[in-house]
Amino acid sequence: MASPATPGLFFCFAAMVLLIFVSVSVPVWDKISFLDANISGRVIRFGCWGYTGSAKHLGYSFDPSVLGFNSTKLNSSIIHNLTFVLILHPIGAGLAGLAVLFGLCGEGYHRSGTILMSLTAGLATIVVLIAWVIDMVLWGIARDRIRSDGPSGSTAQFGNANWLTLGALVALMLGFCAAGVGSCGRY
């Protein structure tokens, strides 16, 4: 028989996995990116820790020598500082992982684990919501600047990391609700 913590545990685990995928995006794993740009026939992908061909570090600038054009709107201090906020994805993954650990305790031992899973999932939901909103703003601005300021024929579109983050956000919301309801279940 399944515990009342099981549905919340499932959704928190799914969110954790999705956020781990996002956290190891470009340049660590080329299959996951926030923005895919084609500039002068060269594909550049942007992730949490940098972009195609860059070193791995938190917070980065859009290097004109790599992009092939200079955009003062892309190299502003605001855009540079927003790339530091990408750290919220691994933080959200850690909080979702903590919610999973609490959920395992709620699954096998006591209602307090389910209550703690609900609270941690709620905190993770807030963090991931902030991360997703900033993603859409940051990468929306970058996409528009590459399309307008880049060389003729430059294209840019959102990558799969934005949608993985949205999926994790929905899973965390469902996990928070399911864990809250599960806290009231029979043990």
C-alpha positions as CSV (number, residue, x, y, z in Angstrom):
1,M,0.0,0.0,0.0
2,A,1.3,3.4,-0.9
3,S,2.0,6.0,1.7
4,P,0.3,9.5,1.5
5,A,3.8,10.9,0.8
6,T,4.2,8.9,-2.5
7,P,2.7,11.4,-4.9
8,G,4.6,14.4,-3.5
9,L,7.8,12.3,-3.5
10,F,7.3,11.3,-7.2
11,F,6.8,15.0,-8.3
12,C,9.7,16.3,-6.2
13,F,12.0,13.5,-7.6
14,A,10.9,14.4,-11.2
15,A,11.7,18.1,-10.6
16,M,15.1,17.2,-9.1
17,V,16.0,15.2,-12.2
18,L,14.9,18.0,-14.6
19,L,16.8,20.6,-12.6
20,I,20.0,18.5,-12.5
21,F,19.8,18.3,-16.3
22,V,19.4,22.0,-16.5
23,S,22.3,22.5,-14.1
24,V,24.7,20.6,-16.3
25,S,23.9,22.5,-19.4
26,V,26.4,24.0,-21.9
27,P,29.4,24.0,-21.8
28,V,29.2,20.8,-19.6
29,W,26.6,19.0,-21.7
30,D,25.9,20.3,-25.2
31,K,22.5,18.8,-25.5
32,I,20.9,21.2,-22.9
33,S,21.0,24.9,-23.5
34,F,18.9,28.0,-22.7
35,L,19.5,29.8,-26.1
36,D,20.6,28.4,-29.4
37,A,22.0,31.0,-31.8
38,N,23.2,30.7,-35.4
39,I,25.5,33.6,-36.1
40,S,27.3,33.7,-39.5
41,G,26.8,29.9,-39.9
42,R,28.3,29.1,-36.4
43,V,26.0,27.6,-33.8
44,I,26.5,28.9,-30.3
45,R,24.6,27.5,-27.3
46,F,24.3,29.2,-24.0
47,G,24.0,27.4,-20.6
48,C,24.3,27.9,-16.8
49,W,28.1,27.9,-16.8
50,G,29.0,29.5,-20.1
51,Y,28.5,29.0,-23.8
52,T,29.9,26.9,-26.6
53,G,33.7,27.1,-26.5
54,S,33.9,29.0,-23.2
55,A,35.5,28.0,-19.9
56,K,33.1,26.8,-17.2
57,H,32.3,29.6,-14.7
58,L,29.4,31.3,-13.1
59,G,28.5,34.6,-14.6
60,Y,29.8,35.5,-18.0
61,S,29.8,38.2,-20.6
62,F,28.8,37.9,-24.3
63,D,32.3,38.1,-25.9
64,P,32.1,40.0,-29.2
65,S,35.0,37.9,-30.6
66,V,33.1,34.7,-30.0
67,L,29.7,36.1,-31.1
68,G,31.1,37.7,-34.2
69,F,29.5,41.1,-33.5
70,N,29.5,43.7,-30.8
71,S,26.2,44.5,-29.0
72,T,26.5,47.0,-26.2
73,K,23.0,46.0,-25.1
74,L,24.1,42.4,-24.7
75,N,27.3,43.4,-22.8
76,S,25.6,45.6,-20.3
77,S,26.3,45.1,-16.6
78,I,22.6,44.2,-16.0
79,I,22.8,41.3,-18.5
80,H,26.2,40.2,-17.1
81,N,24.7,40.2,-13.5
82,L,21.7,38.2,-14.6
83,T,24.0,35.4,-15.7
84,F,25.1,35.0,-12.1
85,V,21.5,34.3,-11.1
86,L,21.6,31.1,-13.2
87,I,23.0,29.6,-10.0
88,L,19.4,29.3,-8.9
89,H,19.0,26.2,-11.0
90,P,21.5,24.1,-9.0
91,I,20.1,25.6,-5.8
92,G,16.6,24.6,-6.9
93,A,17.9,21.1,-7.7
94,G,19.4,20.8,-4.2
95,L,16.2,21.9,-2.5
96,A,14.2,19.5,-4.6
97,G,16.7,16.8,-3.6
98,L,16.2,17.7,0.1
99,A,12.5,17.5,-0.4
100,V,13.0,14.0,-1.8
101,L,15.0,13.0,1.3
102,F,12.3,14.3,3.5
103,G,9.7,12.5,1.4
104,L,11.6,9.2,1.8
105,C,11.4,9.8,5.6
106,G,7.7,10.5,5.3
107,E,7.2,7.5,3.1
108,G,8.7,5.0,5.5
109,Y,8.7,6.5,9.0
110,H,6.6,9.5,10.1
111,R,4.3,12.3,9.0
112,S,6.8,14.9,9.9
113,G,8.9,13.9,6.9
114,T,6.0,14.6,4.6
115,I,5.4,18.0,6.3
116,L,9.1,18.9,5.9
117,M,8.9,17.7,2.2
118,S,5.9,20.0,1.7
119,L,7.8,23.0,3.2
120,T,11.0,22.3,1.2
121,A,9.1,21.7,-2.0
122,G,7.4,25.1,-1.4
123,L,10.7,26.8,-1.0
124,A,12.1,25.1,-4.1
125,T,9.0,26.2,-6.0
126,I,9.7,29.8,-5.1
127,V,13.4,29.5,-6.1
128,V,12.6,27.8,-9.4
129,L,9.8,30.3,-10.2
130,I,12.3,33.2,-9.8
131,A,14.9,31.3,-11.9
132,W,12.4,30.6,-14.7
133,V,11.2,34.2,-14.8
134,I,14.8,35.5,-15.0
135,D,15.6,32.9,-17.7
136,M,12.7,34.1,-19.9
137,V,13.8,37.7,-19.4
138,L,17.5,37.2,-19.9
139,W,17.3,34.8,-22.8
140,G,14.5,36.7,-24.4
141,I,16.6,39.9,-24.4
142,A,19.6,37.9,-25.7
143,R,17.5,36.3,-28.4
144,D,16.1,39.7,-29.6
145,R,19.6,41.3,-29.6
146,I,21.2,38.5,-31.6
147,R,18.3,38.7,-34.1
148,S,18.4,42.5,-34.4
149,D,22.1,43.4,-33.8
150,G,23.8,40.3,-35.3
151,P,25.1,39.9,-38.8
152,S,22.5,39.4,-41.5
153,G,20.8,36.0,-41.3
154,S,21.5,35.5,-37.5
155,T,18.9,33.4,-35.8
156,A,18.3,32.6,-32.2
157,Q,15.7,30.5,-30.4
158,F,15.0,29.4,-26.9
159,G,16.7,26.1,-26.0
160,N,15.3,23.1,-24.1
161,A,16.6,24.2,-20.7
162,N,13.9,26.9,-20.4
163,W,11.2,24.2,-20.9
164,L,12.9,21.7,-18.6
165,T,12.9,24.5,-15.9
166,L,9.2,25.1,-16.5
167,G,8.5,21.4,-16.2
168,A,10.4,21.3,-12.9
169,L,8.4,24.3,-11.7
170,V,5.1,22.6,-12.5
171,A,6.4,19.3,-10.9
172,L,7.4,21.2,-7.7
173,M,4.0,22.9,-7.5
174,L,2.3,19.6,-7.8
175,G,4.7,18.0,-5.3
176,F,4.1,20.8,-2.8
177,C,0.3,20.4,-3.1
178,A,0.5,16.6,-3.0
179,A,2.8,16.7,0.0
180,G,0.5,19.2,1.8
181,V,-2.5,16.9,1.2
182,G,-0.4,13.8,2.1
183,S,0.5,15.4,5.4
184,C,-3.1,15.0,6.4
185,G,-3.3,11.3,5.3
186,R,-3.5,8.2,7.5
187,Y,-0.1,6.9,8.7
